[in-house]
């Protein structure tokens, strides 16, 4: 499959996409012996791509990691403010991986990291409708709020599929909800709960598609099992 050279270099772990632009403008990249230009495309399976004269190796296997992202960790590969990133947590995995989707700074739970661009697209593109399950600790009137959530078809004017809502536990001041959504909009569950007059005090993603967080603890990660890879069609 033909892709932009910036993306190919980034996925191969050579450099970031931004740095790849500099590599290209500096004439450090060739495709089939011809100097590449910014915006050029190539196919790593059929084209000979070289950086500084060194052939770019075709990856024999991708890396797939399941991480329990703790609260206070940002879902980026680097942070200009010096905060801990998910890349810091998996630095010992031996590959340059990136997060599939996002969890906001104050949220926690399941996060998939990989160097597989095709899988990233499949899991994040809205057309694939991958279910994401969250546990939401909320304050407010839980039963009326849950009914408002169940009937929600628009969020800030944009259409969404109706979420699946289960009341796990009720307390005097609020309760615990299981919330299943089908999109991945920015801070979606928090915004939905706000619209339903519920305030989220803690948010934890426990499932995405066939992947479940299981017994991982905050900051821990592991490679996907053979069974999980099969469930993802890999």
C-alpha positions in Angstrom: 0.0 0.0 0.0 1.4 3.4 -1.0 1.7 5.9 1.8 3.4 9.2 2.3 7.1 8.9 3.1 6.7 10.9 6.3 4.3 8.2 7.6 6.5 5.3 6.5 9.6 6.7 8.2 7.6 7.4 11.4 6.1 4.0 11.5 9.5 2.4 10.9 10.8 4.1 14.0 13.3 6.2 12.1 12.0 9.6 13.3 8.8 11.6 13.9 6.7 12.7 11.0 7.8 16.3 11.5 11.5 15.3 11.6 10.8 13.2 8.4 9.9 16.4 6.6 13.4 17.7 7.3 15.0 14.4 6.2 13.2 14.8 2.9 13.9 18.5 2.3 17.6 17.8 3.2 17.8 15.1 0.5 18.5 12.2 3.0 15.8 9.9 1.6 15.8 8.0 -1.7 13.2 5.8 -3.3 14.5 3.2 -5.8 17.7 5.3 -6.0 16.0 8.6 -6.7 16.0 11.4 -4.2 12.6 11.8 -2.6 10.6 15.0 -2.3 8.2 16.2 0.3 4.8 14.7 -0.4 6.1 11.7 -2.3 4.5 8.3 -1.7 6.0 4.8 -1.7 5.2 1.2 -0.8 7.6 -0.3 1.7 6.8 -3.8 0.4 7.8 -3.1 -3.2 10.0 0.0 -3.1 13.6 0.3 -2.0 13.6 3.2 0.5 16.9 4.4 1.9 17.8 6.9 4.6 21.3 8.2 4.4 22.0 5.3 2.0 20.8 2.7 4.5 17.9 0.6 3.3 14.7 0.9 5.4 14.0 -2.6 6.8 10.6 -4.1 6.2 9.0 -4.8 9.6 8.6 -8.6 10.2 6.0 -8.0 12.9 4.2 -5.2 14.5 4.1 -4.4 18.2 0.8 -4.4 20.1 0.6 -3.3 23.8 -2.2 -3.0 26.3 -1.5 -0.2 28.9 -3.4 0.9 32.0 -3.0 4.6 31.5 -3.0 6.3 34.9 -4.6 9.6 35.6 -2.2 12.5 35.1 -0.4 10.9 32.2 -0.8 12.5 28.7 -1.6 10.4 25.6 1.3 11.8 23.5 4.8 10.7 22.6 6.3 13.9 24.0 5.1 16.8 26.0 6.4 20.3 25.9 5.4 20.9 29.5 7.5 18.0 30.8 4.5 15.9 32.0 4.8 12.1 32.0 3.6 10.6 28.7 2.3 7.1 27.8 5.5 6.8 25.7 7.5 7.1 29.0 5.5 4.2 30.5 6.3 1.8 27.6 9.8 3.0 26.9 11.2 -0.5 27.5 9.0 -2.2 24.9 11.7 -2.1 22.2 9.6 -0.4 19.5 8.4 3.1 18.7 4.7 2.8 19.3 1.9 5.4 19.5 -1.5 5.4 21.3 -4.6 4.3 19.4 -7.1 7.0 20.3 -7.0 9.1 23.4 -7.8 9.3 27.0 -7.8 12.8 28.5 -5.4 13.8 31.2 -7.8 13.1 34.1 -9.1 9.8 32.7 -7.6 6.3 33.2 -7.8 2.8 31.9 -7.3 0.7 28.8 -5.1 2.2 26.1 -3.8 0.3 23.1 -0.4 1.3 21.7 1.0 -0.1 18.4 3.2 0.6 15.4 0.5 -0.8 13.0 -1.0 2.1 11.1 -3.7 0.0 9.4 -5.0 -1.2 12.8 -4.9 2.3 14.2 -7.1 3.5 11.3 -9.5 0.6 11.8 -10.0 1.2 15.5 -10.3 4.9 15.4 -12.2 5.7 12.3 -15.9 6.5 13.1 -17.2 4.3 10.3 -16.0 1.2 12.1 -18.2 1.8 15.2 -15.8 0.2 17.7 -17.5 0.0 21.1 -15.7 1.6 24.1 -16.9 0.8 27.6 -16.2 3.1 30.5 -16.9 3.1 34.3 -18.0 6.6 35.3 -18.3 7.6 38.9 -20.8 10.4 39.0 -22.5 12.9 41.3 -26.1 13.8 40.8 -29.4 12.1 40.5 -28.4 8.9 38.9 -31.6 7.4 37.6 -32.9 10.5 35.8 -29.4 11.2 34.5 -29.1 7.6 33.2 -32.4 8.0 31.3 -31.2 11.2 29.7 -28.0 9.5 28.6 -29.9 6.5 27.1 -32.0 8.9 24.9 -29.0 11.0 23.8 -28.7 11.2 20.0 -26.8 14.5 19.7 -23.9 16.0 21.6 -23.2 19.7 21.2 -25.2 19.7 18.0 -23.4 16.7 16.5 -25.1 13.3 15.9 -24.0 10.3 18.1 -25.4 6.8 18.4 -27.4 6.2 21.6 -25.0 5.0 24.3 -25.7 1.9 26.4 -26.1 2.8 30.0 -26.1 0.5 33.1 -26.4 1.6 36.7 -23.8 -0.4 38.5 -24.2 1.2 41.9 -26.2 4.0 43.5 -25.1 6.1 46.5 -26.6 9.0 48.4 -24.7 11.6 46.3 -24.5 9.8 43.0 -23.4 6.4 41.7 -21.4 4.3 39.3 -22.4 3.9 35.7 -21.2 1.6 32.9 -21.2 3.7 29.7 -20.7 2.2 26.2 -20.2 4.6 23.4 -19.5 4.0 19.7 -17.5 7.2 18.7 -14.3 8.7 20.1 -15.1 12.4 20.4 -13.0 14.6 22.6 -14.0 14.1 26.3 -17.2 12.5 25.0 -18.3 10.7 28.1 -17.7 13.7 30.4 -19.6 16.0 28.0 -22.5 13.6 27.7 -22.7 13.3 31.5 -22.6 17.1 31.9 -25.5 17.3 29.4 -27.4 14.8 31.5 -26.8 16.8 34.7 -24.3 14.4 36.1 -20.8 15.4 37.2 -18.0 12.8 36.5 -15.5 12.5 39.4 -13.6 9.5 38.0 -13.6 7.9 34.5 -12.0 4.6 33.6 -12.0 2.8 30.2 -12.3 -0.9 30.8 -12.9 -2.2 27.2 -12.3 -1.3 23.6 -13.7 -3.6 21.0 -12.7 -7.1 22.1 -9.9 -5.9 24.4 -10.5 -5.8 28.1 -8.4 -4.1 30.8 -8.4 -7.1 33.1 -6.2 -7.1 36.2 -3.6 -4.6 35.0 -2.8 -1.9 37.5 -2.1 1.8 36.8 1.1 2.2 34.8 1.4 -1.5 33.9 1.4 -2.8 30.3 1.7 -6.1 28.5 1.8 -7.4 24.9 -1.5 -8.6 23.4 -2.0 -12.3 23.6 -2.4 -14.5 20.6 -6.1 -14.8 21.3 -6.5 -11.0 21.4 -4.6 -10.6 18.2 -6.9 -13.2 16.6 -10.0 -11.3 17.9 -8.6 -8.2 16.2 -8.2 -10.1 12.9 -4.4 -10.0 13.0 
